[in-house]
């Protein structure tokens, strides 16, 4: 069963001094919601960071990443994953003390062993299933977005109660918290992106487009049916589940697919998760040209 507000003690995170490092997509959802839940929050950004004026305008105290970590006993690690090892080395690690906690929204630097966290520090994951803008909006409207929760290192014996408390402060437990692990969330995300999307969905879309155009369908109609309608289909799946779609249409995916998917997952779990090399001819596909033309006719896409 998902964890709810009743399972968490908000006072645990309210007793902490929190540093939120980064203020991109996820930053406001964390920093503002924590602040509005009565938590002491400061945001760590470089002086020339483009997000600094926004954070200051929203009433948050903004200091340097090093200064934020120096004041904090709970550090929230956001921002680009590729920049997190350097951020950790330069600002976080020098200020860590026994009993401190690290909270991640994405667990890949821990999953991949890129950080060496002292044994006296709790390492936690609180990851909303929605993007930052939607997570924040749900909080302000009295609802919440479900969250994935994990503890990688429980140094204090209180890492799990602290994780629940943090999730409650973000509004996530209003919707429900799902217990997982760092490895599970990272491996599943890579599997979804690299295998289901990159290895299956995109090639299937391209093949469908080619099938229709080879059969005499105009490139515009083929694109609209293979790409544009996909969003509607995904929204229906999210809202209603898969049952009503499982028996409709002619199957093109056979029983040989699942063993290949399992092989791909095993490779990801073993660490072979590098992005596939880009197809140098991808930009020449007719779908790209017709897609740009059709998207220019849909101004709402620029605002979504």
N, C-alpha and C positions, 0 to 999 in steps of 0.2 A: 504494500500500500504506500502511496506517496506520503511524504512528510508534509505537515500543515503548520500553521501558526501555533497551534496548541502544543506542538512538539518542541518549540524553541523558546528560549529565554532572551528577550531583546536586550536585557541589561548587560549581557556578556560583551556584546560589541559596543554598547554605549559606554562601557568602562575603558575602552581602548582609545588610543590616539592613532587615527588612520591617515595614511598617505596614499593617495591615488596617483599613480604614475602614468601619465598619458591622458589625453582628453579628446580623442577622436570619436569614433562611432559609439564605443561603449562607455567612455568617460562620464558623460552626464548621467547615464542610467545608474552608474555606481555612486559617483560623488554626490549628486543632488538628492538621490533617494536616501542615501545614508544620512546626509545632513538633515533632511526633512524627517527622518526617524530619530533625531536626537543624538546623532553620533558626531564626535569631534573630527572634522575632516579638513585636510589641506591637500592641494593638488600640486604635484611636482612637475614643473615644465621648465625647459630652458628659456632664457630671456627672449630669444628670438623665435620661439615656437609660434606657429600660426594660430593655434587654438587658445593661446594665452588670453587675448582680449575677450573671447567668448566666456571663458571660465571666470574671469574677473567681473564681467558684466552680469553674470548670474549669481554674483555675491559670494563666490568662493575665495578663500585666501590662497594665493598662488605664490609658491616659492620655488627655488631650484630643486631638482630631483634629490640632490645630496642633502639639502636643507630639510626637505620633507621627510626623508628617511631618518635623519638625525633626530627629529622630533617624535617619530612614530614608533609604536610597538606592534603595528599591523600595517603591512605594506601590500597594496593592491597593484599587481603587475599587469598593466595593459599595454597598449601600443603595439607596433609591428613586432611579430615574433622574431624576425631576423635581427632586430635591435636589442632584444631583451638580454642576451648574454653580456653585451657591453654595458648596458644599463645596470645589470646586476653587479658587475665587477667594479664599476666606477661609483655607484651611488648607494646600492643596497647592501652589499656584503660588508663594506667597512663599518656599517652602522648596526649590524645585527647583534643582538644580545640573546642569551638564553631566555626562553619564555616568549620571544617575539613570534609573529606569525606572518607567513606569506600567503596571499590569496591570488589565484590565477583565474582568468576567464577562459583561457585556452591553455591546455596542459602540455603542449608539444616539447617545450624546452626541458621539462621534467621527464617526460616520457623518453626523450632521446638522450638523457644524461648530460645535457649541456651545462647544467649548473651544479655546483658542489655546495649544497646547503648544509650548514653546521648541524650537528646532531641535536642541539638544544632548541631548534626552531621548528614550529609546526608548519606544514605545507598543505594547503587546502585548495579546492577548486569549487568555484561558484560560477556556473555558466548558464546564462539565459538561453532558452531555445529560440527566442526572438531577437531581432536586431536591436541595437541600442535605442533607436528612436521609439520603436514600438514598446520596448520594455519600460522606458521612462513614461510614455503616455499611459500605459496600463496602470502604473503606480499612481500617477496623478489623478486618474479616474476611479481610484479605489479598488482596482482589480490588480492582477499580477500576471506575469508570464512564467510558465513552468521553468524550473531550473534543474540542471544536473549538478550533483554534489558529490565530492570525493575528498578523501584525506590520504595523502601519500606518506606523510610522516607525522606521527602523533608523539611529539616530544614531551608535551605537558600532561598528557592524559585527558586534555580538554579540547582537543582539536575538533572533534565531531560536534560537541555542543556549540563551539564557536562558529563552525561552518553553518550550522542551522540558524544561529543568531544572526549572522551576516546575511543569509538568504532571506530571513524574515525582514530585516531592515530594508532590503531591496524590493520587498513586496512579492518575492518569488513564491513564498510558501502560501500566499493567498490562493495561488493556482495549484501549487504542489511541487514538492521537491523529490527528485528521483536519485537514489543512491547508485553510484557507479564507481569507476576507478579512472585514474589519469590515463592508463594504457587503453582502456576500453573506449573512452571518448575519442582519443586521438586516432586510434586504429580504425574505428568505425567511420570517422570523418574522412580519413584518407581513402578508405574503401569506397565510400559514397562518391567522393569527388573524382578519384582516379579511375575507378572500375565502373561504377554504375553510370556516372555522367560522361566522363571522357572515353571510357572503353565500350559503353553500350548505347547510351541515349543519343549522343551526338552522331556516332556512325549510323544509327538507325534513322535519325532525322535526315541525314545526307542521302542515305539509300532510298528513303521514301520520296524525297524531293526528286531524285534521279529517276525513280520508277514512274512518277507522275509525268514528268516532262518528256521522258522517252516515249510515253504513251500518248503524247500530243497535248498534254495539259499546259496551259500558259505558266511561265515562271512565277508570275504574281500570285495566281491562285495556288500553285504548288507550295510556295513559301508560306502563304497565309495558313494553309491547312496543316503543314508540317511543323511550323514554328509558332506562328501567332496564336493558333488555337491551343497550343500546348499549355499556356498559362491557365486558360479556362479549365482544362482537364486536370491540371495539378490542383487548382483551387477546389474543384469538386472532390478530388481524392482526399484533400486535407479536411474538408467539411464533412464528408459522408463515409469515408473509408473506401475499401477496395471491393467489397462484396458485389456491388451492382455492376462492376466493370469486368469481373473475372471471367464471366461466361459470354461476354459480348465480343464480336469480331473474330476474325480468323487468326489463330495463333501463328506467330512467326518465330517464337522462341521455343526451342526444343529442350528435351531432358538433358542434353549434353552441356547445357549452360551452367548448371549449378556446380558440377565438379570444377569447371574452369574458374568460376567465381571463388570457390573455396581455395583453389591454388593461388589466386591473386591475393586473397586475404592472408593466407599463410606467408606469402612473400612480404606483405606489409608488416605482419607481426614479427617477422624475422629481421626487419630493418631495411628491406629493399623497397623503400617508399619514395625514392626520388621521382621527380616529375619526368614524364616521358618527354623526349626531345620534340620540339615543335616541328610540325609539318611545314616545310618551307613553301609548299604549294597551297597551303590552306587559304591564304589570302587571295588566290586566283580562282577559287570556286565561284561559279555563277551565283550561288546563294548569297554571297557577301554583297555583291553589287545590287541585286534586287532587294535584299534586306535593308540596305542603307536607304534606298529610294522609298520603300514602303514605310520605314520607320519615320522618315521625314514628314510623312502625311499623318502621323499620330503624335501630336504635340503632348498628349498626356503622358507618354512614355518618358519624356524629359523631366517630368515632375514626380515620377513614382520611384 
